[in-house]
Amino acid sequence: MILQSATTGATKTRIMYSAYLSYAQVKEYMSFLLERDLIRYEEGSNLYKLSERGMKVLEAYEGISDAIALDGQKRVNEFPYNFA
């Protein structure tokens, strides 16, 4: 959910609400994602955006999710730890 929220750019607050996370959780997860170059922070706009590497991870997650979906069900939009 975090990576999905950051696709077009989002504030930390928007990400927190869309991923159903507490402030402490979003702070920890954002640090994790920033350190691994999955998202980037744009100072002028104050938005977090998905990096190229983050886009590849999100696409891989969505592909795997689609592949394991049961009986034509849509993929689950939750990823362990809310990163996707």
C-alpha positions in Angstrom: 0.0 0.0 0.0 2.8 2.4 0.7 4.4 1.9 -2.8 1.0 2.2 -4.4 0.3 5.4 -2.6 3.6 6.9 -3.7 3.2 6.1 -7.4 2.0 9.6 -8.3 3.4 11.3 -5.2 1.9 11.6 -1.7 2.6 13.3 1.6 3.6 11.2 4.6 0.1 11.9 6.1 -1.7 10.7 2.9 0.5 7.5 2.9 -0.2 6.9 6.6 -4.0 7.1 6.1 -4.1 5.1 2.8 -1.9 2.3 4.3 -3.8 2.3 7.7 -0.6 2.9 9.6 0.2 4.8 12.8 2.7 7.7 12.7 5.4 5.5 14.3 4.9 2.8 11.8 4.9 5.1 8.7 8.0 6.8 10.0 9.8 3.4 10.4 8.6 2.0 7.0 9.5 5.3 5.1 13.0 5.2 6.5 13.3 1.6 5.3 12.0 2.4 1.8 14.2 5.5 1.5 17.3 3.7 2.5 16.7 1.0 -0.1 15.9 3.6 -2.8 12.3 2.4 -3.3 10.9 5.8 -2.8 12.4 9.3 -2.9 11.4 12.6 -1.2 11.0 15.7 -3.2 11.8 18.7 -1.1 10.1 21.4 -3.1 6.7 19.6 -3.3 7.1 17.8 0.0 6.0 14.6 -1.6 7.2 11.0 -1.5 7.4 9.4 -5.0 8.1 5.9 -6.2 11.6 5.6 -7.6 12.4 3.5 -10.7 13.5 0.7 -8.4 10.3 1.0 -6.4 8.3 0.8 -9.5 10.0 -2.5 -10.5 9.3 -3.9 -7.0 5.7 -2.9 -7.2 5.3 -4.4 -10.7 6.9 -7.6 -9.5 4.6 -7.8 -6.4 1.5 -7.2 -8.6 2.6 -9.9 -11.0 3.1 -12.4 -8.2 -0.1 -11.4 -6.6 -2.0 -11.9 -9.9 -0.3 -15.3 -10.5 -1.3 -16.7 -7.1 -4.9 -15.3 -7.1 -7.4 -18.1 -6.7 -10.2 -18.9 -9.2 -9.9 -15.6 -11.1 -10.2 -13.5 -8.0 -8.5 -10.1 -8.1 -5.2 -9.8 -6.4 -5.1 -8.9 -2.8 -4.1 -5.2 -2.3 -2.2 -5.9 0.9 1.4 -6.8 1.2 3.0 -8.0 4.4 4.3 -4.9 6.1 2.2 -2.6 3.9 5.0 -1.8 1.5 3.1 -2.4 -1.7 
